[in-house]
Amino acid sequence: MSRLAERVRPFVGPGALIALGALLVVVPVYDVFTDVYLQRKLPFSTLLENALPVLCAALVVAAGVWLAASDRDTDYADTVAAWGVVTVVAAVALHVWVIGIQLVVQDDLKPFVIAADAIVAAAVLGIFIGVSDARTEARTERLETERDRFGALFENTTDCVAELSFADGDAVVTHANGQFRSTFADGRAAEGRRLRDVVEPASGDALDRRVTPDDVREATESEVHRETAAGDRLFLRRFVPLESDTGGYVVYTDVTDQKRLAEERAERNRVEYLHDVASQLGGATERERAHALAMDAVAEAFDFEGAVLSLDGDVVTARNAAEPICPNAITEAAETGDPVFGTTTRDGRTYAVVTAGVGDRGALQTWGPVDVFDERDGTAAELLTTHLTETLRRLDREARVQHERERLEFINRILRHNLLNGMNVVDARVDLLKGNVDESHEDHLAVVDDRVDDMVSLIETIRAFMQTIVERADHELEPVALADTLEREVAKLRDAHPAAAVRVDALPAVDVLADDLLPELFENLLTNAVQHNDKPDPRVAIEATADADAGVAVVHVADNGPGVPDDEKDDVFDKGVKGLSSPGSGFGLYLVREIVDTYGGRIAVADNDPEGAVFTVELPLADAERDAVGGDRTPD
């Protein structure tokens, strides 16, 4: 639309009404002229006759002038003008129709009929106007009701609401509800002031630009920090436009508590997730797997643009990066053990960086946009790296243990294949020499024979000990018959020490959780009862019971020896303790305790009545034995 058309457009409707009024006044003026000048009638009568039509036509003209001079919008003036023109056209059409029929068809003009038709038309017009007025009144009442409801909502809502208009392109508060006035420090004197002067940003929050009509028109929504009578609060700010496009509303909803609860809930979820990651790390068997789990956790639990895990000076895994963005922070976090917060600039951008140490070996570093991290992120990063540190330490320990096991297995093979075989060869040669040497050398040969037997026994003990150590972590236990094992070891003791009196009480027919080292356990325990006995007639008593409720079998081995002093009872099972200057390697009871420990059992020593010592061994019953303990067996 051209500028000329824009200027003329507001006067089209009013101009049409003025023209219509001028046209309508022509008829009564013409009638006055013909009555006075042509027909010589009295002026008073003709003026009286045409006064009302002239007045009505003058009112139409006045209405057009009023609309042109008023500040009402163009659509309003056009609507009024259109209804005026349509009404006149309808009245003219009605009279043309009636008069035309009377003159053309009936050749008889009937003024009363014309007047009656005009009255009927006026009645129809009155009914139309009445219906329109009734509708307008009803609509007005609805609008008033809605306005009252909106006013009640406006005043009673817990949100801070202000009505806005615009001056020089900036939002001005025209009306504010009670919550708005009581919440903001300058809210009580808000009307007529700029919004940005009434509602001030909180300290540290960037100053807002002015609120423009576009902000309201686009119904923008954002989170903002604002100063209130209660201090810094977080609000959800929303703009609501008016249909007239001349203003709108701004609504401030306080979401401080909701935001805090949501953040706390998110933080709890993150901590729970990191504890789940700790469980996964606990199952990791390789360092690379632990590194990958840690980096996956970073991707899940942190809002970041890049992350690296640097250990021992090398980047072992990374996301969206090839190297640390802040290497000095890696060193600092590893040295101090505390999370390091900072910022750094790279390629013209500034990043927030959080770094958490992984022991003293390195650190996990992640970064993102400025202000993306806070202390909670540092705590979460520290929690993750603590789990990772423990996992890496565990893997290091397992690697060292595995290395030691391999060394022990190597030594065990040497003992089994080389040293033991060599001692067996020596023992065989000694047996060949028996009876074939001079009597003067028989004592030497006997000493050699005894020492060979001692060395073979020691080798077997060391082999059993190393087997216990090597297989402790991963060997499986199985049900082993307790009575059969004890009977075999008692028989071996009687053969080796015929001077000893060995008594065996009834043995329970139960299985215990053990392995092929169970005979070695009882052999060492029974041999210890005889070897450490200083009596010429050593006596050994073996008793065993089963306790299904406790889930254990209990074996007692009692002797009549010198006993164990009270100050040695706690140390008698330690490695290398021989006690009482007795013969032996000092490994026997230590081996017994190690084997019992691998079974999940217990061993203890106490004084025997009236003399000697009693060793008590508790061994776990096999699962099948926990429900039903079998009967006793009496040894032969």
Secondary structure, DSSP 4 states (H G I P E B T S, - for coil): --HHHHHHGGGHHHHHHHHHHHHHHHHHHHHHHIIIIIS---HHHHHHHHHHHHHHHHHHHHHHHHHHHS---HHHHHHHHHHHHHHHHHHHHHHHHHHHIIIIII----HHHHHHHHHHHHHHHHHHHHHHHHHHHHHHHHHHHHHHHHHHHHHH-SSEEEEEEEETTEEEEEEE-HHHHHHSTTGGG-TTSBHHHHSPBPTTSPPPPPP-HHHHHTT-EEEEEEEETTEEEEEEEEEEE-TTSS-EEEEEEE-HHHHHHHHHHHHHHHHHHHHHHHHHHHT--SHHHHHHHHHHHHHHH---SEEEEEETTEEEEEES-SS-S-HHHHHHHHHH-S-EEEEEEETTEEEEEEEEEETTTEEEEEEEETT---HHHHHHHHHHHHHHHHHHHHHHHHHHHHHHHHHHHHHHHIIIIIIHHHHHHHHHHHHHHTTSS-HHHHHHHHHHHHHHHHHHHHHHHHHHHHHHHHHTTTPPPEEEEHHHHHHHHHHHHHHH-TTSEEEE--EE--EEEE-TTHHHHHHHHHHHHHHT--SSS-EEEEEEEEETTTTEEEEEEEE-S----GGGTTTTTSTT---TT-SS-S-HHHHHHHHHHHHT-EEEEEE-SSSSEEEEEEEEBPHHHHH----EE---
